[in-house]
């Protein structure tokens, strides 16, 4: 049985479909057949996030005995990442453009590599040839009557990767939403098709803690009516959304969106009407959520998806009036340096879009850039406001870029402030049990 969606009027569509249907049928393969094009030494790109084509990735890993030194590249994925298992050394080498939980151990044990890079600049590696792609494994919706498949849950860096790849293998799935925007690839650009009606990987919203709610409340107080938001995933962004129910005419321009936006759209809080760029539209690169969100974005003209090189371009971001960027951190030192990708020498995540949106929102008219974090870690035994970053920790956002820092204890505004003023402001929002220690450390360094 074909997985192609039926047309509303099959008689009218038959002529349009005839132009590509034969090619579609000729390109159909099993996953095992399709990945035979992967050769030793190739660079293979995998569609990330909720759109990861697990069936294709598993078929590739099953060829481990036949392959050597295959480079596997992607940003955050949700699947099993079998290519980073210890026994795969020699067959595959993962290069992470953003580290997720499924590859973190391999990176820190030296079995995989990590590239620190802004999300907005990843695609230039592909298009310039600095990181040539031999095979792109993508996950798309069935073709429409004109032969175009949607990248669905994730346009992100994948559209550009597919355009630059020598060979494109597509997992075509009727459960993949037809997301609108600059989010399509024509069947002519796809070399092999693997039909699979698999459930998409999900990123469900978790339980929001009382501490996250306090942080969310502080952040919401900084958001004016008519603002355009960038929100990530996690308990703090989820908490922020719960405090926006009294706001008016909010918009969204964000590298990603999650389930939390749905209720705000349906309740008339997110209208996008005051946006100065793409008014009336939520602009995003991908979604991280559940089936509820996948179904919601399907053919929904409120959403307009674009590649990350556009969504995350600071110049583009800055064209939004009152752009508010909300990003997280692992620790912040008393001068305002933000570590968000590592814990000491151990890589944890990546630069992602934090700096893109920090800088874009800072240049937005009446924009605001916010770094949010819990004041402590490890059951309140460790302060995350620190005298200095851990040895080996990376600075993702520099002290010159930071504007607002928010914890459950309040808001510190650092832009244009002296080191002395920054120290005092950050100590004031640190956990009370660590404030004396932080003050003592600052005085020892003549910063207070």
NORWO-V462773 format. One record per pair of residues at least 4 apart in sequence whose C-alpha atoms are under 7 Angstrom apart, sorted by the first residue. I is the first residue (numbers start at 1). J is the second residue. D is the distance in Angstrom with one decimal. If there is no record, write none. Layout:
BEGIN
i->I j->J d->D
i->I j->J d->D
END
This chain:
BEGIN
i->3 j->174 d->6.2
i->4 j->142 d->5.7
i->4 j->174 d->7.0
i->5 j->142 d->6.9
i->7 j->13 d->6.6
i->9 j->13 d->6.4
i->10 j->14 d->5.8
i->13 j->17 d->6.1
i->13 j->145 d->6.2
i->14 j->18 d->6.0
i->15 j->19 d->6.9
i->16 j->145 d->5.8
i->16 j->146 d->6.1
i->17 j->21 d->5.6
i->17 j->145 d->5.4
i->17 j->146 d->6.6
i->18 j->22 d->6.9
i->20 j->24 d->6.2
i->20 j->147 d->6.2
i->21 j->25 d->6.3
i->22 j->26 d->6.3
i->23 j->27 d->6.2
i->24 j->28 d->6.6
i->27 j->191 d->6.5
i->27 j->192 d->4.9
i->27 j->193 d->5.5
i->28 j->192 d->6.1
i->28 j->193 d->4.6
i->28 j->194 d->5.8
i->29 j->33 d->5.8
i->29 j->34 d->5.7
i->29 j->192 d->6.5
i->29 j->193 d->5.8
i->29 j->194 d->5.4
i->30 j->34 d->6.1
i->30 j->194 d->5.7
i->31 j->35 d->6.3
i->31 j->55 d->6.7
i->31 j->56 d->5.6
i->31 j->59 d->6.0
i->31 j->194 d->5.8
i->32 j->36 d->6.9
i->32 j->59 d->5.4
i->34 j->169 d->6.9
i->34 j->192 d->6.1
i->35 j->59 d->6.7
i->35 j->60 d->5.9
i->38 j->42 d->6.6
i->38 j->135 d->6.9
i->39 j->67 d->6.6
i->40 j->67 d->4.9
i->40 j->68 d->4.8
i->40 j->69 d->5.9
i->40 j->70 d->5.5
i->41 j->68 d->6.4
i->41 j->69 d->5.0
i->41 j->70 d->4.8
i->41 j->71 d->6.9
i->42 j->70 d->5.1
i->42 j->71 d->6.2
i->42 j->134 d->5.8
i->43 j->70 d->6.0
i->43 j->71 d->4.6
i->43 j->72 d->5.9
i->43 j->133 d->5.2
i->43 j->134 d->5.2
i->43 j->135 d->6.5
i->44 j->71 d->6.0
i->44 j->72 d->4.8
i->44 j->73 d->6.2
i->44 j->133 d->6.2
i->44 j->134 d->6.0
i->44 j->135 d->4.8
i->44 j->136 d->5.7
i->45 j->72 d->5.9
i->45 j->73 d->5.0
i->45 j->74 d->5.9
i->45 j->133 d->6.6
i->45 j->135 d->6.3
i->45 j->136 d->4.7
i->45 j->137 d->6.0
i->46 j->52 d->6.8
i->46 j->73 d->6.4
i->46 j->74 d->5.5
i->46 j->136 d->6.2
i->46 j->137 d->5.0
i->46 j->138 d->6.4
i->47 j->51 d->6.2
i->47 j->52 d->5.0
i->47 j->53 d->6.7
i->47 j->74 d->6.9
i->47 j->137 d->6.1
i->47 j->138 d->5.0
i->47 j->139 d->6.7
i->47 j->158 d->5.9
i->48 j->52 d->4.8
i->48 j->74 d->6.2
i->48 j->75 d->5.9
i->48 j->76 d->5.7
i->48 j->77 d->4.7
i->49 j->76 d->5.8
i->49 j->77 d->4.6
i->49 j->78 d->5.8
i->49 j->288 d->6.7
i->50 j->78 d->6.7
i->50 j->153 d->6.3
i->50 j->200 d->6.0
i->50 j->201 d->4.7
i->50 j->202 d->5.8
i->50 j->288 d->6.1
i->51 j->139 d->5.9
i->51 j->153 d->5.6
i->51 j->154 d->6.0
i->51 j->200 d->6.4
i->51 j->201 d->6.9
i->52 j->77 d->6.5
i->52 j->139 d->6.5
i->53 j->57 d->6.4
i->53 j->137 d->6.9
i->53 j->138 d->6.2
i->53 j->139 d->5.3
i->53 j->171 d->6.2
i->54 j->58 d->6.0
i->54 j->79 d->6.6
i->55 j->59 d->6.3
i->56 j->60 d->6.2
i->56 j->137 d->6.8
i->57 j->61 d->6.3
i->58 j->62 d->6.2
i->59 j->63 d->6.9
i->61 j->82 d->6.4
i->61 j->83 d->5.9
i->63 j->67 d->6.4
i->64 j->88 d->6.9
i->64 j->91 d->5.5
i->67 j->91 d->5.3
i->68 j->90 d->5.7
i->68 j->91 d->4.1
i->68 j->92 d->6.6
i->69 j->90 d->5.7
i->69 j->91 d->5.1
i->69 j->92 d->5.3
i->69 j->93 d->6.3
i->70 j->91 d->6.1
i->70 j->92 d->4.7
i->70 j->93 d->6.1
i->71 j->92 d->5.9
i->71 j->93 d->4.9
i->71 j->94 d->5.7
i->71 j->95 d->6.8
i->72 j->92 d->6.8
i->72 j->93 d->6.1
i->72 j->94 d->4.6
i->72 j->95 d->6.0
i->73 j->94 d->5.9
i->73 j->95 d->4.9
i->73 j->96 d->5.9
i->74 j->96 d->5.9
i->74 j->97 d->5.9
i->75 j->96 d->6.1
i->75 j->97 d->4.9
i->75 j->98 d->4.6
i->75 j->99 d->6.9
i->76 j->98 d->5.5
i->76 j->99 d->6.0
i->76 j->100 d->5.3
i->77 j->100 d->6.6
i->78 j->201 d->6.7
i->80 j->102 d->6.5
i->81 j->102 d->6.3
i->81 j->103 d->7.0
i->83 j->88 d->5.8
i->83 j->92 d->5.8
i->84 j->88 d->6.2
i->84 j->94 d->6.6
i->84 j->103 d->6.6
i->84 j->106 d->6.2
i->88 j->92 d->5.9
i->89 j->93 d->6.9
i->89 j->111 d->6.9
i->93 j->112 d->5.7
i->94 j->112 d->4.9
i->94 j->113 d->6.2
i->95 j->112 d->6.0
i->95 j->113 d->4.7
i->95 j->114 d->5.7
i->96 j->113 d->6.0
i->96 j->114 d->4.7
i->96 j->115 d->6.1
i->97 j->114 d->6.2
i->97 j->115 d->5.1
i->97 j->116 d->6.7
i->97 j->117 d->6.9
i->98 j->349 d->5.7
i->98 j->350 d->4.6
i->98 j->352 d->6.6
i->99 j->103 d->6.3
i->99 j->104 d->5.9
i->99 j->348 d->6.3
i->99 j->349 d->4.3
i->99 j->350 d->5.8
i->100 j->104 d->5.9
i->100 j->349 d->5.9
i->103 j->107 d->6.4
i->104 j->108 d->6.3
i->104 j->348 d->6.4
i->105 j->109 d->6.0
i->106 j->110 d->6.1
i->106 j->111 d->4.9
i->106 j->112 d->5.4
i->107 j->111 d->5.8
i->107 j->112 d->4.4
i->107 j->113 d->5.5
i->107 j->114 d->6.7
i->108 j->346 d->6.0
i->108 j->347 d->6.5
i->116 j->350 d->6.3
i->116 j->351 d->6.2
i->117 j->121 d->6.8
i->117 j->122 d->6.8
i->117 j->351 d->6.0
i->118 j->122 d->6.7
i->118 j->351 d->5.8
i->118 j->352 d->5.5
i->118 j->353 d->6.0
i->118 j->356 d->6.9
i->119 j->308 d->6.7
i->119 j->312 d->6.9
i->119 j->352 d->4.8
i->119 j->353 d->5.1
i->120 j->308 d->5.6
i->120 j->309 d->4.4
i->120 j->312 d->5.0
i->120 j->313 d->5.7
i->120 j->353 d->7.0
i->120 j->356 d->6.8
i->121 j->309 d->6.3
i->123 j->127 d->6.4
i->123 j->157 d->5.9
i->123 j->160 d->6.2
i->123 j->309 d->6.5
i->124 j->128 d->5.7
i->125 j->129 d->6.2
i->125 j->130 d->5.0
i->125 j->131 d->5.1
i->126 j->130 d->6.4
i->126 j->131 d->5.2
i->126 j->132 d->5.6
i->126 j->133 d->6.8
i->126 j->161 d->6.3
i->126 j->164 d->6.4
i->127 j->164 d->6.2
i->133 j->164 d->6.6
i->133 j->165 d->4.8
i->133 j->166 d->6.7
i->134 j->165 d->5.2
i->134 j->166 d->4.8
i->134 j->167 d->6.2
i->135 j->165 d->5.6
i->135 j->166 d->5.9
i->135 j->167 d->4.8
i->135 j->168 d->5.8
i->136 j->161 d->6.7
i->136 j->162 d->5.8
i->136 j->165 d->5.9
i->136 j->167 d->6.4
i->136 j->168 d->4.9
i->136 j->169 d->6.2
i->137 j->168 d->6.3
i->137 j->169 d->5.1
i->137 j->170 d->6.1
i->138 j->169 d->6.2
i->138 j->170 d->4.8
i->138 j->171 d->6.2
i->139 j->151 d->6.6
i->139 j->170 d->5.5
i->139 j->171 d->4.7
i->139 j->172 d->6.1
i->140 j->149 d->5.9
i->140 j->150 d->5.5
i->140 j->151 d->4.8
i->140 j->152 d->6.1
i->140 j->170 d->6.6
i->140 j->171 d->6.2
i->140 j->172 d->5.1
i->140 j->173 d->6.2
i->140 j->176 d->6.2
i->141 j->149 d->5.3
i->141 j->150 d->5.2
i->141 j->151 d->6.7
i->141 j->152 d->6.5
i->141 j->172 d->5.6
i->141 j->173 d->5.3
i->141 j->174 d->5.8
i->141 j->176 d->4.9
i->141 j->177 d->6.2
i->141 j->178 d->6.0
i->142 j->149 d->5.6
i->142 j->172 d->5.6
i->142 j->173 d->6.1
i->142 j->174 d->5.9
i->143 j->147 d->4.9
i->143 j->148 d->4.8
i->143 j->149 d->4.4
i->144 j->148 d->5.4
i->144 j->149 d->6.5
i->147 j->186 d->5.7
i->147 j->187 d->5.7
i->148 j->184 d->6.0
i->148 j->185 d->5.5
i->148 j->186 d->4.3
i->148 j->187 d->6.2
i->149 j->184 d->5.4
i->149 j->185 d->5.3
i->149 j->186 d->6.1
i->150 j->178 d->5.3
i->150 j->179 d->6.0
i->150 j->183 d->5.6
i->150 j->184 d->4.4
i->150 j->185 d->6.4
i->151 j->155 d->5.4
i->151 j->179 d->7.0
i->151 j->183 d->5.6
i->151 j->184 d->6.0
i->152 j->176 d->5.8
i->152 j->177 d->4.9
i->152 j->178 d->5.3
i->152 j->179 d->4.7
i->153 j->177 d->6.8
i->153 j->286 d->5.6
i->153 j->287 d->5.4
i->153 j->294 d->6.8
i->154 j->285 d->6.4
i->154 j->286 d->4.1
i->154 j->287 d->6.3
i->155 j->159 d->5.8
i->155 j->183 d->5.8
i->155 j->285 d->5.6
i->155 j->286 d->5.8
i->155 j->305 d->6.6
i->155 j->306 d->6.2
i->155 j->307 d->5.5
i->156 j->285 d->4.7
i->156 j->286 d->5.7
i->156 j->307 d->4.8
i->156 j->308 d->4.8
i->157 j->161 d->6.3
i->157 j->307 d->5.9
i->157 j->308 d->5.8
i->158 j->162 d->6.0
i->159 j->163 d->6.3
i->159 j->307 d->6.6
i->160 j->164 d->6.2
i->161 j->165 d->6.0
i->162 j->168 d->6.2
i->167 j->191 d->6.2
i->168 j->190 d->5.1
i->168 j->191 d->5.4
i->168 j->192 d->6.8
i->169 j->190 d->6.3
i->169 j->191 d->6.0
i->169 j->192 d->4.8
i->169 j->193 d->6.1
i->170 j->190 d->6.7
i->170 j->192 d->6.3
i->170 j->193 d->5.0
i->170 j->194 d->6.1
i->171 j->193 d->6.0
i->171 j->194 d->4.8
i->171 j->195 d->5.8
i->171 j->196 d->6.5
i->172 j->193 d->6.5
i->172 j->194 d->6.0
i->172 j->195 d->4.9
i->172 j->196 d->6.1
i->173 j->195 d->6.2
i->173 j->196 d->5.3
i->173 j->197 d->5.0
i->173 j->198 d->6.8
i->174 j->197 d->5.9
i->175 j->197 d->6.3
i->175 j->198 d->7.0
i->175 j->199 d->6.6
i->177 j->294 d->5.9
i->177 j->295 d->6.5
i->177 j->297 d->6.7
i->177 j->298 d->4.6
i->178 j->298 d->4.9
i->178 j->299 d->5.5
i->179 j->183 d->6.8
i->179 j->297 d->6.0
i->179 j->298 d->5.4
i->179 j->299 d->5.8
i->180 j->299 d->6.3
i->180 j->301 d->6.7
i->180 j->303 d->6.6
i->180 j->304 d->5.5
i->180 j->305 d->6.1
i->181 j->304 d->4.5
i->181 j->305 d->4.8
i->181 j->306 d->6.2
i->182 j->305 d->5.9
i->182 j->306 d->5.0
i->183 j->305 d->6.1
i->183 j->306 d->6.3
i->185 j->189 d->6.8
i->202 j->288 d->7.0
i->202 j->289 d->5.5
i->202 j->290 d->4.8
i->203 j->288 d->5.5
i->203 j->289 d->4.5
i->203 j->290 d->5.9
i->204 j->289 d->5.5
i->204 j->290 d->5.6
i->206 j->235 d->6.7
i->208 j->212 d->6.3
i->208 j->213 d->6.9
i->208 j->235 d->5.1
i->208 j->239 d->6.5
i->209 j->213 d->6.3
i->210 j->214 d->6.4
i->211 j->215 d->6.4
i->211 j->408 d->6.0
i->212 j->216 d->6.0
i->212 j->235 d->6.2
i->212 j->236 d->5.2
i->212 j->239 d->6.1
i->213 j->217 d->6.1
i->213 j->239 d->5.1
i->214 j->218 d->6.5
i->214 j->408 d->5.1
i->215 j->219 d->6.3
i->215 j->236 d->6.8
i->215 j->406 d->6.7
i->215 j->407 d->5.5
i->215 j->408 d->4.5
i->216 j->220 d->6.0
i->216 j->236 d->5.9
i->216 j->239 d->4.9
i->216 j->240 d->4.1
i->216 j->243 d->6.9
i->217 j->221 d->6.4
i->217 j->240 d->6.5
i->217 j->243 d->6.1
i->218 j->410 d->6.4
i->218 j->411 d->6.9
i->219 j->223 d->6.9
i->219 j->240 d->6.6
i->220 j->240 d->5.9
i->220 j->243 d->6.0
i->220 j->244 d->6.5
i->223 j->227 d->6.6
i->225 j->247 d->5.5
i->225 j->248 d->5.0
i->225 j->249 d->6.1
i->225 j->250 d->6.3
i->226 j->248 d->6.3
i->226 j->249 d->4.9
i->226 j->250 d->4.9
i->226 j->251 d->7.0
i->226 j->274 d->5.6
i->227 j->250 d->5.2
i->227 j->251 d->6.2
i->227 j->321 d->7.0
i->227 j->322 d->4.8
i->227 j->323 d->5.9
i->227 j->324 d->6.7
i->228 j->250 d->5.8
i->228 j->251 d->4.2
i->228 j->252 d->5.0
i->228 j->253 d->6.3
i->228 j->275 d->6.7
i->228 j->320 d->6.8
i->228 j->322 d->5.9
i->228 j->323 d->4.7
i->228 j->324 d->6.0
i->229 j->251 d->6.1
i->229 j->252 d->4.7
i->229 j->253 d->5.9
i->229 j->254 d->6.7
i->229 j->323 d->5.9
i->229 j->324 d->4.9
i->229 j->325 d->6.2
i->230 j->252 d->6.2
i->230 j->253 d->5.7
i->230 j->254 d->4.3
i->230 j->324 d->6.2
i->230 j->325 d->4.9
i->230 j->326 d->6.1
i->231 j->237 d->6.0
i->231 j->254 d->6.2
i->231 j->257 d->6.7
i->231 j->325 d->6.9
i->231 j->326 d->5.7
i->232 j->237 d->6.0
i->232 j->256 d->6.5
i->232 j->257 d->6.8
i->232 j->327 d->6.9
i->233 j->237 d->6.0
i->233 j->258 d->6.6
i->234 j->238 d->6.2
i->235 j->239 d->5.9
i->236 j->240 d->6.2
i->237 j->241 d->6.4
i->238 j->242 d->6.8
i->238 j->260 d->6.4
i->239 j->243 d->6.9
i->240 j->244 d->6.8
i->241 j->260 d->6.6
i->245 j->269 d->6.5
i->247 j->269 d->6.2
i->248 j->269 d->5.4
i->249 j->269 d->5.8
i->249 j->270 d->5.7
i->249 j->271 d->5.2
i->249 j->272 d->6.3
i->249 j->273 d->6.3
i->249 j->274 d->6.3
i->250 j->269 d->6.0
i->250 j->270 d->4.5
i->250 j->271 d->5.9
i->250 j->272 d->5.8
i->251 j->270 d->5.4
i->251 j->271 d->6.0
i->251 j->272 d->4.0
i->251 j->275 d->6.2
i->251 j->282 d->6.7
i->252 j->272 d->6.7
i->252 j->282 d->5.0
i->252 j->283 d->6.3
i->253 j->282 d->6.0
i->253 j->283 d->4.8
i->253 j->284 d->6.0
i->254 j->283 d->6.4
i->254 j->284 d->5.0
i->255 j->284 d->5.0
i->255 j->285 d->4.9
i->255 j->286 d->6.6
i->255 j->308 d->6.8
i->255 j->311 d->6.2
i->255 j->312 d->6.3
i->256 j->284 d->5.3
i->256 j->285 d->5.6
i->256 j->286 d->4.8
i->256 j->287 d->5.1
i->256 j->288 d->6.9
i->257 j->284 d->6.9
i->257 j->286 d->6.9
i->257 j->287 d->4.9
i->257 j->288 d->6.4
i->258 j->287 d->5.8
i->258 j->288 d->5.2
i->258 j->289 d->4.9
i->259 j->289 d->5.5
i->259 j->290 d->6.9
i->259 j->293 d->5.4
i->261 j->265 d->6.2
i->262 j->266 d->6.2
i->263 j->267 d->5.9
i->264 j->268 d->6.2
i->264 j->269 d->5.0
i->264 j->270 d->5.5
i->265 j->269 d->5.9
i->265 j->270 d->4.7
i->265 j->271 d->6.5
i->271 j->280 d->6.5
i->272 j->279 d->5.7
i->272 j->280 d->4.5
i->272 j->281 d->5.8
i->272 j->282 d->6.7
i->273 j->279 d->5.5
i->273 j->280 d->5.0
i->274 j->279 d->6.6
i->275 j->279 d->4.7
i->275 j->320 d->6.2
i->275 j->321 d->6.5
i->276 j->319 d->6.8
i->276 j->320 d->5.3
i->276 j->321 d->5.9
i->277 j->319 d->6.3
i->277 j->320 d->5.5
i->280 j->302 d->6.8
i->281 j->302 d->5.0
i->281 j->303 d->5.7
i->281 j->304 d->6.2
i->282 j->302 d->6.0
i->282 j->303 d->4.8
i->282 j->304 d->5.9
i->283 j->303 d->6.2
i->283 j->304 d->5.0
i->283 j->305 d->5.8
i->284 j->304 d->6.6
i->284 j->305 d->5.1
i->284 j->306 d->6.3
i->284 j->311 d->6.3
i->285 j->305 d->5.3
i->285 j->306 d->5.2
i->285 j->307 d->5.6
i->285 j->308 d->5.5
i->285 j->311 d->6.3
i->289 j->293 d->6.0
i->290 j->294 d->6.4
i->291 j->295 d->6.0
i->292 j->296 d->6.2
i->293 j->297 d->6.3
i->294 j->298 d->6.5
i->296 j->300 d->6.9
i->297 j->303 d->6.6
i->306 j->310 d->6.5
i->306 j->311 d->6.2
i->307 j->311 d->6.4
i->308 j->312 d->5.4
i->309 j->313 d->5.9
i->310 j->316 d->6.9
i->312 j->317 d->6.8
i->312 j->353 d->6.5
i->312 j->356 d->5.7
i->312 j->357 d->6.8
i->313 j->317 d->6.2
i->313 j->356 d->6.4
i->314 j->318 d->6.0
i->314 j->356 d->5.3
i->314 j->357 d->6.3
i->314 j->359 d->6.0
i->314 j->360 d->4.0
i->315 j->319 d->6.8
i->315 j->360 d->6.2
i->317 j->357 d->6.9
i->317 j->360 d->4.9
i->317 j->361 d->6.5
i->318 j->360 d->4.5
i->318 j->361 d->5.6
i->318 j->363 d->5.3
i->318 j->364 d->4.2
i->319 j->364 d->6.1
i->320 j->364 d->6.1
i->321 j->364 d->5.8
i->321 j->365 d->5.3
i->321 j->366 d->6.7
i->321 j->367 d->6.7
i->322 j->364 d->6.2
i->322 j->365 d->5.8
i->322 j->366 d->4.8
i->322 j->367 d->4.2
i->323 j->361 d->5.1
i->323 j->364 d->5.9
i->323 j->367 d->4.6
i->323 j->368 d->6.4
i->324 j->361 d->6.0
i->324 j->367 d->5.6
i->324 j->368 d->4.7
i->324 j->369 d->5.8
i->325 j->357 d->5.8
i->325 j->358 d->6.2
i->325 j->361 d->6.1
i->325 j->368 d->6.4
i->325 j->369 d->4.8
i->325 j->370 d->5.8
i->326 j->369 d->6.5
i->326 j->370 d->4.9
i->326 j->371 d->6.0
i->326 j->372 d->7.0
i->327 j->354 d->6.2
i->327 j->370 d->6.3
i->327 j->371 d->5.0
i->327 j->372 d->6.1
i->328 j->340 d->6.9
i->328 j->371 d->5.4
i->328 j->372 d->4.9
i->328 j->373 d->5.7
i->329 j->338 d->6.4
i->329 j->339 d->6.0
i->329 j->340 d->4.4
i->329 j->371 d->6.6
i->329 j->372 d->6.5
i->329 j->373 d->5.7
i->330 j->339 d->5.7
i->330 j->340 d->5.0
i->330 j->384 d->6.8
i->331 j->338 d->6.2
i->331 j->339 d->5.4
i->331 j->340 d->7.0
i->331 j->384 d->4.6
i->331 j->385 d->5.9
i->331 j->386 d->7.0
i->332 j->336 d->5.9
i->332 j->337 d->5.6
i->332 j->338 d->4.7
i->332 j->339 d->6.3
i->332 j->384 d->6.4
i->332 j->385 d->5.1
i->332 j->386 d->6.2
i->333 j->337 d->5.4
i->333 j->338 d->6.9
i->333 j->385 d->5.7
i->333 j->386 d->4.6
i->333 j->387 d->5.3
i->333 j->388 d->5.0
i->333 j->389 d->5.8
i->334 j->385 d->6.9
i->334 j->386 d->6.1
i->334 j->387 d->5.4
i->334 j->388 d->6.8
i->334 j->422 d->6.5
i->334 j->423 d->4.9
i->334 j->426 d->6.3
i->335 j->399 d->6.4
i->335 j->419 d->5.8
i->335 j->422 d->6.0
i->335 j->423 d->6.3
i->336 j->399 d->4.6
i->336 j->402 d->6.5
i->337 j->395 d->6.3
i->337 j->397 d->6.4
i->337 j->398 d->5.1
i->337 j->399 d->4.5
i->338 j->395 d->5.6
i->338 j->396 d->5.9
i->338 j->397 d->5.1
i->338 j->398 d->6.4
i->339 j->393 d->6.5
i->339 j->394 d->5.6
i->339 j->395 d->4.8
i->339 j->396 d->5.4
i->340 j->396 d->6.0
i->341 j->347 d->6.2
i->341 j->348 d->5.3
i->341 j->349 d->4.7
i->341 j->350 d->4.6
i->341 j->351 d->6.0
i->341 j->394 d->6.8
i->341 j->396 d->6.9
i->342 j->346 d->5.5
i->342 j->347 d->4.3
i->342 j->348 d->4.7
i->342 j->349 d->6.7
i->342 j->393 d->5.7
i->342 j->394 d->6.3
i->343 j->347 d->6.4
i->343 j->348 d->6.6
i->343 j->393 d->5.9
i->344 j->390 d->5.1
i->344 j->391 d->5.4
i->344 j->392 d->4.6
i->344 j->393 d->4.2
i->345 j->392 d->4.4
i->345 j->393 d->5.8
i->351 j->396 d->6.1
i->353 j->357 d->6.2
i->354 j->358 d->6.0
i->355 j->359 d->6.0
i->355 j->397 d->6.0
i->356 j->360 d->6.0
i->357 j->361 d->5.7
i->358 j->362 d->6.1
i->358 j->369 d->5.3
i->358 j->401 d->7.0
i->359 j->363 d->6.4
i->359 j->401 d->6.9
i->360 j->364 d->6.3
i->361 j->367 d->5.1
i->361 j->368 d->5.7
i->361 j->369 d->5.8
i->362 j->367 d->5.7
i->362 j->368 d->5.9
i->362 j->369 d->6.0
i->363 j->367 d->6.9
i->369 j->403 d->5.8
i->369 j->404 d->6.1
i->370 j->403 d->6.5
i->370 j->404 d->4.7
i->370 j->405 d->5.8
i->371 j->404 d->6.1
i->371 j->405 d->4.8
i->371 j->406 d->6.2
i->372 j->405 d->5.8
i->372 j->406 d->4.7
i->372 j->407 d->6.0
i->373 j->406 d->6.5
i->373 j->407 d->5.4
i->374 j->407 d->5.4
i->374 j->408 d->6.4
i->375 j->383 d->6.0
i->375 j->384 d->5.3
i->375 j->385 d->6.4
i->375 j->407 d->5.7
i->375 j->408 d->6.8
i->375 j->430 d->5.5
i->375 j->431 d->5.6
i->376 j->380 d->5.1
i->376 j->381 d->7.0
i->376 j->382 d->5.4
i->376 j->383 d->4.4
i->376 j->384 d->5.0
i->376 j->431 d->6.8
i->377 j->381 d->6.4
i->377 j->382 d->5.2
i->377 j->383 d->6.4
i->377 j->384 d->6.7
i->378 j->382 d->6.2
i->383 j->434 d->6.6
i->385 j->430 d->5.9
i->387 j->438 d->6.2
i->387 j->441 d->6.4
i->387 j->442 d->6.9
i->389 j->393 d->6.2
i->397 j->401 d->6.3
i->397 j->402 d->6.9
i->398 j->402 d->6.7
i->402 j->414 d->6.6
i->402 j->415 d->6.3
i->403 j->413 d->5.7
i->403 j->414 d->5.1
i->403 j->415 d->4.6
i->404 j->411 d->6.8
i->404 j->412 d->5.7
i->404 j->413 d->4.6
i->404 j->414 d->6.2
i->405 j->411 d->5.9
i->405 j->412 d->5.2
i->405 j->413 d->6.5
i->406 j->410 d->5.8
i->406 j->411 d->4.6
i->406 j->412 d->6.3
i->407 j->411 d->6.7
i->407 j->429 d->6.2
i->409 j->429 d->4.9
i->409 j->430 d->6.8
i->410 j->429 d->5.4
i->411 j->429 d->6.7
i->412 j->425 d->5.3
i->412 j->426 d->6.0
i->412 j->429 d->6.9
i->414 j->422 d->5.7
i->417 j->421 d->5.8
i->417 j->422 d->6.1
i->418 j->422 d->6.1
i->419 j->423 d->6.1
i->419 j->447 d->6.6
i->420 j->424 d->6.4
i->420 j->447 d->5.2
i->420 j->448 d->5.4
i->421 j->425 d->6.2
i->422 j->426 d->6.1
i->423 j->427 d->6.0
i->424 j->428 d->6.2
i->425 j->429 d->6.8
i->426 j->430 d->6.3
i->427 j->435 d->5.7
i->427 j->438 d->6.6
i->427 j->439 d->7.0
i->430 j->434 d->6.8
i->430 j->435 d->6.3
i->431 j->435 d->6.6
i->434 j->438 d->6.2
i->435 j->439 d->6.0
i->436 j->440 d->6.1
i->437 j->441 d->6.2
i->438 j->442 d->6.2
i->439 j->443 d->6.2
i->440 j->444 d->6.2
i->441 j->445 d->6.5
i->442 j->446 d->6.3
i->442 j->447 d->5.1
i->442 j->448 d->5.8
i->443 j->447 d->5.5
i->443 j->448 d->5.0
END
